[in-house]
C-alpha cells in the first residue's frame, strides 16, 4: 500500500495501515492479507481519507508475481509478506 494524503490525515492513514501491514518506508506499507483483511482495510481507509487523497493497493495473485529490490536503507522487513 502506498499513500499520498493531506498532512492532517497522514498519521491516521498510517495507523490504519499498520494494523494490517508492515511499515517499510514513508507512506509505504507491505504485507500479506486475507481477502477479509483486505476488505476491512479498505473500509477503514475509506472512513479516513478525503476525495483529494490517494491510496494505492498493489495486489499480487501469487508469490511468483512479486519481486522486490531495495537500494539503501530499509526501514522494516515484513515477515508476513509473500
ZAGU-917753 format. One record per residue: residue in three letters; z, x negated, y negated of N, C-alpha, C, O, CB in turn. Coordinates in nm, 3 decimals. Each point is the difference from the previous one (the first is absolute). Last residue first. Glycine has a CB too. Layout:
! residues N
[ALA; [Z; X; Y]; [Z; X; Y]; [Z; X; Y]; [Z; X; Y]; [Z; X; Y]]
...
END
This chain:
! residues 82
[UNK; [0.127; -0.444; 1.201]; [-0.102; -0.023; 0.103]; [-0.114; -0.078; -0.057]; [-0.096; -0.029; 0.071]; [0.159; 0.239; 0.043]]
[UNK; [0.483; -0.181; -0.257]; [-0.140; 0.017; -0.038]; [-0.092; -0.029; 0.116]; [0.018; -0.099; 0.072]; [0.038; 0.039; -0.305]]
[UNK; [0.443; 0.031; 0.175]; [-0.053; 0.115; 0.070]; [-0.148; 0.020; -0.025]; [-0.055; 0.103; 0.041]; [0.278; 0.000; -0.056]]
[UNK; [0.038; -0.457; -0.188]; [0.013; -0.012; 0.144]; [-0.063; 0.114; 0.076]; [-0.041; -0.018; 0.115]; [0.247; -0.106; -0.154]]
[UNK; [-0.313; -0.104; -0.456]; [0.041; 0.124; 0.064]; [0.001; -0.013; 0.152]; [-0.104; -0.023; 0.061]; [0.010; 0.150; -0.254]]
[UNK; [0.172; -0.485; -0.207]; [-0.085; 0.015; 0.117]; [0.045; 0.125; 0.074]; [0.105; 0.000; 0.064]; [-0.144; -0.252; -0.046]]
[UNK; [0.072; 0.058; -0.559]; [0.060; 0.055; 0.121]; [-0.101; 0.008; 0.111]; [-0.120; 0.016; -0.024]; [0.281; 0.113; -0.114]]
[UNK; [-0.243; -0.351; -0.287]; [0.131; 0.060; -0.025]; [0.068; 0.048; 0.127]; [0.122; -0.009; 0.013]; [-0.204; 0.076; -0.235]]
[UNK; [-0.275; -0.480; 0.141]; [0.006; 0.132; 0.063]; [0.141; 0.056; -0.018]; [0.097; -0.061; 0.045]; [-0.276; -0.002; 0.123]]
[UNK; [-0.164; -0.344; -0.412]; [0.131; 0.054; 0.036]; [-0.011; 0.140; 0.059]; [-0.076; 0.083; -0.049]; [0.178; -0.220; -0.132]]
[UNK; [-0.550; -0.150; 0.204]; [0.115; -0.010; -0.089]; [0.123; 0.067; 0.058]; [0.012; 0.019; 0.121]; [-0.168; -0.026; -0.313]]
[UNK; [-0.271; 0.192; 0.382]; [-0.004; -0.130; -0.065]; [0.119; -0.005; -0.096]; [0.022; 0.095; -0.074]; [-0.278; -0.115; 0.095]]
[UNK; [0.099; 0.331; 0.435]; [0.082; -0.018; -0.118]; [-0.014; -0.143; -0.050]; [0.012; -0.095; 0.078]; [0.150; 0.271; 0.001]]
[UNK; [-0.422; 0.225; 0.256]; [0.015; -0.141; -0.033]; [0.080; -0.009; -0.129]; [-0.026; 0.074; -0.095]; [-0.194; -0.137; 0.210]]
[UNK; [0.095; 0.444; 0.302]; [0.064; -0.030; -0.127]; [0.010; -0.151; -0.015]; [0.047; -0.070; 0.090]; [0.084; 0.287; -0.085]]
[UNK; [-0.386; 0.208; 0.294]; [0.014; -0.145; -0.011]; [0.056; -0.027; -0.138]; [-0.057; 0.045; -0.100]; [-0.136; -0.094; 0.261]]
[UNK; [0.062; 0.494; 0.199]; [0.079; -0.059; -0.107]; [0.004; -0.151; 0.009]; [0.021; -0.058; 0.107]; [0.116; 0.263; -0.113]]
[UNK; [-0.336; 0.110; 0.326]; [-0.066; 0.027; -0.128]; [0.069; -0.069; -0.117]; [-0.050; 0.005; -0.112]; [-0.025; 0.213; 0.205]]
[UNK; [0.238; -0.220; 0.365]; [-0.116; -0.087; -0.014]; [-0.071; 0.017; -0.134]; [-0.072; -0.089; -0.043]; [0.046; 0.097; 0.289]]
[UNK; [0.395; 0.275; -0.113]; [0.043; -0.136; -0.036]; [-0.118; -0.094; -0.025]; [0.006; -0.086; -0.087]; [0.201; 0.123; 0.223]]
[UNK; [-0.287; 0.488; -0.214]; [0.054; -0.081; 0.109]; [0.030; -0.140; -0.051]; [-0.039; -0.039; -0.110]; [-0.090; 0.173; 0.279]]
[UNK; [-0.010; 0.223; -0.459]; [0.006; 0.077; 0.124]; [0.056; -0.079; 0.117]; [0.048; 0.058; 0.097]; [-0.240; 0.072; -0.179]]
[UNK; [0.300; -0.152; -0.461]; [-0.077; -0.070; 0.102]; [0.017; 0.072; 0.132]; [0.111; 0.036; 0.039]; [-0.083; -0.257; -0.159]]
[UNK; [0.040; 0.301; -0.453]; [0.029; 0.045; 0.136]; [-0.094; -0.071; 0.098]; [-0.122; -0.003; -0.020]; [0.201; 0.229; -0.067]]
[UNK; [0.136; -0.249; -0.445]; [-0.104; -0.055; 0.086]; [0.039; 0.029; 0.145]; [0.104; -0.045; 0.048]; [-0.161; -0.138; -0.217]]
[UNK; [0.170; 0.396; -0.345]; [0.051; -0.023; 0.136]; [-0.116; -0.049; 0.085]; [-0.104; 0.067; 0.009]; [0.284; 0.113; -0.034]]
[UNK; [-0.046; -0.137; -0.534]; [-0.101; -0.013; 0.105]; [0.069; -0.032; 0.131]; [0.085; -0.089; 0.008]; [-0.258; 0.011; -0.174]]
[UNK; [0.272; 0.296; -0.359]; [0.061; -0.055; 0.121]; [-0.109; -0.002; 0.106]; [-0.066; 0.101; 0.024]; [0.301; -0.014; -0.082]]
[UNK; [-0.175; -0.004; -0.517]; [-0.085; -0.023; 0.118]; [0.083; -0.062; 0.112]; [0.070; -0.099; -0.021]; [-0.273; 0.069; -0.127]]
[UNK; [0.258; 0.353; -0.352]; [0.041; -0.108; 0.090]; [-0.099; -0.014; 0.116]; [-0.077; 0.092; 0.029]; [0.318; -0.051; -0.091]]
[UNK; [-0.247; 0.309; -0.282]; [-0.057; -0.126; -0.049]; [0.034; -0.120; 0.088]; [-0.053; -0.109; -0.023]; [0.065; 0.203; -0.205]]
[UNK; [0.164; 0.356; 0.307]; [-0.146; -0.002; 0.019]; [-0.067; -0.130; -0.046]; [-0.108; -0.033; 0.049]; [0.113; 0.278; -0.077]]
[UNK; [0.503; -0.283; 0.187]; [-0.067; 0.086; -0.097]; [-0.150; -0.008; 0.022]; [-0.047; -0.091; 0.069]; [0.235; 0.058; -0.237]]
[UNK; [0.267; -0.056; 0.519]; [-0.110; -0.050; -0.082]; [-0.055; 0.108; -0.094]; [0.024; 0.119; 0.017]; [-0.081; -0.279; 0.167]]
[UNK; [0.419; 0.245; 0.137]; [0.038; -0.104; -0.096]; [-0.112; -0.036; -0.096]; [0.025; -0.026; -0.118]; [0.131; -0.061; 0.289]]
[UNK; [-0.183; 0.399; 0.207]; [0.106; 0.052; -0.087]; [0.033; -0.096; -0.114]; [0.060; 0.041; -0.099]; [0.033; 0.081; 0.294]]
[UNK; [-0.404; -0.239; 0.149]; [-0.058; 0.105; -0.083]; [0.102; 0.059; -0.097]; [-0.036; 0.047; -0.108]; [-0.124; 0.005; 0.292]]
[UNK; [0.297; -0.365; 0.147]; [-0.073; -0.064; -0.110]; [-0.057; 0.105; -0.095]; [0.002; -0.019; -0.122]; [-0.058; -0.174; 0.271]]
[UNK; [0.267; 0.346; 0.243]; [0.098; -0.060; -0.092]; [-0.069; -0.065; -0.120]; [0.047; 0.012; -0.113]; [0.107; -0.050; 0.307]]
[UNK; [-0.427; 0.213; 0.150]; [0.072; 0.109; -0.068]; [0.097; -0.056; -0.103]; [0.007; 0.048; -0.113]; [-0.028; 0.095; 0.318]]
[UNK; [-0.205; -0.451; 0.072]; [-0.091; 0.064; -0.095]; [0.069; 0.110; -0.079]; [-0.020; 0.012; -0.121]; [-0.170; -0.067; 0.273]]
[UNK; [0.432; -0.150; 0.198]; [-0.022; -0.094; -0.110]; [-0.089; 0.063; -0.107]; [0.031; -0.008; -0.119]; [-0.005; -0.186; 0.278]]
[UNK; [0.033; 0.432; 0.241]; [0.120; 0.005; -0.085]; [-0.014; -0.093; -0.120]; [0.039; 0.036; -0.111]; [0.100; 0.020; 0.313]]
[UNK; [-0.485; -0.066; 0.120]; [0.001; 0.130; -0.069]; [0.120; 0.011; -0.093]; [-0.014; 0.046; -0.113]; [-0.104; 0.058; 0.309]]
[UNK; [0.094; -0.480; 0.080]; [-0.103; -0.006; -0.102]; [-0.004; 0.130; -0.081]; [-0.011; -0.002; -0.122]; [-0.123; -0.155; 0.267]]
[UNK; [0.416; 0.139; 0.229]; [0.052; -0.083; -0.109]; [-0.100; -0.008; -0.114]; [0.038; 0.007; -0.117]; [0.096; -0.140; 0.282]]
[UNK; [-0.273; 0.353; 0.224]; [0.103; 0.078; -0.067]; [0.059; -0.077; -0.118]; [0.023; 0.056; -0.107]; [0.028; 0.060; 0.324]]
[UNK; [-0.368; -0.331; 0.069]; [-0.063; 0.104; -0.082]; [0.103; 0.084; -0.078]; [-0.026; 0.039; -0.114]; [-0.161; -0.031; 0.280]]
[UNK; [0.344; -0.496; -0.061]; [-0.048; 0.108; 0.086]; [-0.070; 0.103; -0.090]; [0.018; -0.003; -0.121]; [0.171; -0.034; 0.293]]
[UNK; [-0.163; -0.485; -0.312]; [0.062; 0.131; -0.010]; [-0.055; 0.094; 0.106]; [-0.117; -0.008; 0.037]; [0.151; -0.026; -0.284]]
[UNK; [0.009; -0.528; 0.078]; [-0.057; 0.096; 0.094]; [0.078; 0.130; -0.010]; [0.123; 0.000; 0.002]; [-0.198; -0.186; 0.154]]
[UNK; [-0.004; -0.205; -0.558]; [0.077; 0.039; 0.118]; [-0.076; 0.101; 0.085]; [-0.104; 0.052; -0.039]; [0.313; -0.097; -0.087]]
[UNK; [-0.164; -0.202; -0.417]; [-0.074; 0.003; 0.126]; [0.090; 0.051; 0.112]; [0.122; -0.011; -0.008]; [-0.268; -0.179; -0.070]]
[UNK; [0.075; 0.150; -0.514]; [0.087; 0.019; 0.115]; [-0.086; 0.011; 0.125]; [-0.114; 0.046; -0.006]; [0.290; 0.070; -0.136]]
[UNK; [-0.198; -0.253; -0.428]; [-0.065; -0.001; 0.131]; [0.105; 0.013; 0.110]; [0.097; -0.076; 0.003]; [-0.286; -0.068; -0.094]]
[UNK; [0.264; 0.086; -0.401]; [-0.084; 0.119; 0.018]; [-0.077; 0.003; 0.132]; [-0.100; 0.070; 0.011]; [0.079; -0.065; -0.255]]
[UNK; [0.227; -0.460; 0.168]; [0.011; 0.102; -0.105]; [-0.102; 0.110; 0.024]; [-0.120; -0.028; 0.012]; [0.204; -0.145; -0.177]]
[UNK; [0.025; -0.052; 0.607]; [-0.037; -0.055; -0.131]; [0.024; 0.108; -0.103]; [0.023; 0.116; 0.033]; [-0.197; -0.272; 0.068]]
[UNK; [0.320; 0.230; 0.342]; [-0.051; -0.135; 0.020]; [-0.046; -0.068; -0.129]; [-0.003; -0.123; -0.006]; [-0.064; 0.195; 0.232]]
[UNK; [0.387; 0.353; 0.017]; [-0.051; -0.047; -0.128]; [-0.044; -0.145; 0.016]; [0.083; -0.085; 0.034]; [0.068; 0.243; -0.163]]
[UNK; [-0.128; 0.238; 0.512]; [0.060; -0.126; -0.043]; [-0.067; -0.045; -0.129]; [-0.123; -0.006; -0.007]; [0.178; -0.057; 0.247]]
[UNK; [0.015; 0.594; -0.049]; [-0.082; -0.120; 0.010]; [0.078; -0.122; -0.048]; [0.110; 0.013; -0.053]; [-0.317; 0.124; 0.020]]
[UNK; [0.386; 0.319; 0.031]; [-0.094; 0.005; 0.112]; [-0.069; -0.133; 0.029]; [-0.041; -0.025; 0.113]; [0.006; 0.262; -0.170]]
[UNK; [0.350; -0.157; -0.301]; [0.061; 0.079; 0.107]; [-0.085; -0.004; 0.127]; [0.050; 0.021; 0.110]; [0.055; 0.128; -0.282]]
[UNK; [-0.251; -0.345; -0.242]; [0.085; -0.087; 0.083]; [0.077; 0.077; 0.107]; [0.052; -0.062; 0.093]; [-0.031; -0.088; -0.288]]
[UNK; [-0.300; 0.380; -0.128]; [-0.078; -0.081; 0.093]; [0.086; -0.083; 0.093]; [-0.031; -0.015; 0.118]; [-0.147; 0.009; -0.286]]
[UNK; [0.386; 0.254; -0.178]; [-0.058; 0.090; 0.101]; [-0.075; -0.083; 0.104]; [0.019; 0.020; 0.120]; [-0.039; 0.167; -0.290]]
[UNK; [0.185; -0.424; -0.196]; [0.109; 0.049; 0.084]; [-0.051; 0.092; 0.110]; [0.043; -0.011; 0.115]; [0.111; -0.006; -0.311]]
[UNK; [-0.463; -0.137; -0.128]; [0.042; -0.108; 0.090]; [0.112; 0.048; 0.093]; [-0.003; -0.031; 0.119]; [-0.062; -0.139; -0.293]]
[UNK; [-0.070; 0.463; -0.160]; [-0.106; -0.011; 0.101]; [0.036; -0.110; 0.100]; [-0.018; 0.017; 0.120]; [-0.155; 0.063; -0.287]]
[UNK; [0.462; -0.031; -0.200]; [0.010; 0.116; 0.090]; [-0.106; -0.006; 0.111]; [0.030; 0.029; 0.116]; [0.061; 0.108; -0.306]]
[UNK; [-0.096; -0.467; -0.153]; [0.119; -0.014; 0.086]; [0.008; 0.114; 0.100]; [0.031; -0.023; 0.117]; [0.090; -0.096; -0.302]]
[UNK; [-0.469; 0.138; -0.141]; [-0.016; -0.113; 0.094]; [0.117; -0.009; 0.097]; [-0.020; -0.010; 0.121]; [-0.111; -0.113; -0.295]]
[UNK; [0.050; 0.430; -0.216]; [0.004; 0.049; 0.138]; [-0.008; -0.111; 0.104]; [0.009; 0.027; 0.119]; [-0.114; 0.180; -0.201]]
[UNK; [0.082; -0.267; -0.404]; [0.121; 0.080; 0.021]; [0.013; 0.054; 0.142]; [0.105; 0.052; 0.036]; [-0.116; 0.009; -0.275]]
[UNK; [-0.377; -0.305; 0.090]; [0.117; -0.089; 0.010]; [0.128; 0.079; 0.028]; [0.090; -0.050; 0.068]; [-0.202; -0.111; -0.224]]
[UNK; [-0.362; 0.352; 0.324]; [0.066; -0.021; -0.128]; [0.131; -0.076; 0.019]; [0.069; 0.018; 0.100]; [-0.174; 0.191; -0.189]]
[UNK; [-0.245; -0.299; 0.468]; [0.060; 0.120; -0.059]; [0.062; -0.035; -0.134]; [0.020; -0.118; -0.032]; [0.023; 0.215; 0.260]]
[UNK; [-0.328; -0.276; 0.220]; [-0.009; -0.031; -0.142]; [0.046; 0.126; -0.072]; [-0.076; 0.094; -0.017]; [-0.117; -0.264; 0.046]]
[UNK; [0.200; -0.049; 0.519]; [0.014; 0.102; -0.104]; [-0.009; -0.059; -0.139]; [0.035; -0.116; -0.024]; [0.105; 0.247; 0.179]]
[UNK; [-0.216; -0.179; 0.435]; [0.001; -0.068; -0.129]; [0.008; 0.108; -0.107]; [-0.049; 0.111; 0.018]; [-0.087; -0.310; 0.070]]
[UNK; [0.211; 0.131; 0.483]; [0.000; 0.085; -0.117]; [0.000; -0.089; -0.123]; [0.076; -0.096; -0.007]; [0.045; 0.281; 0.130]]
END
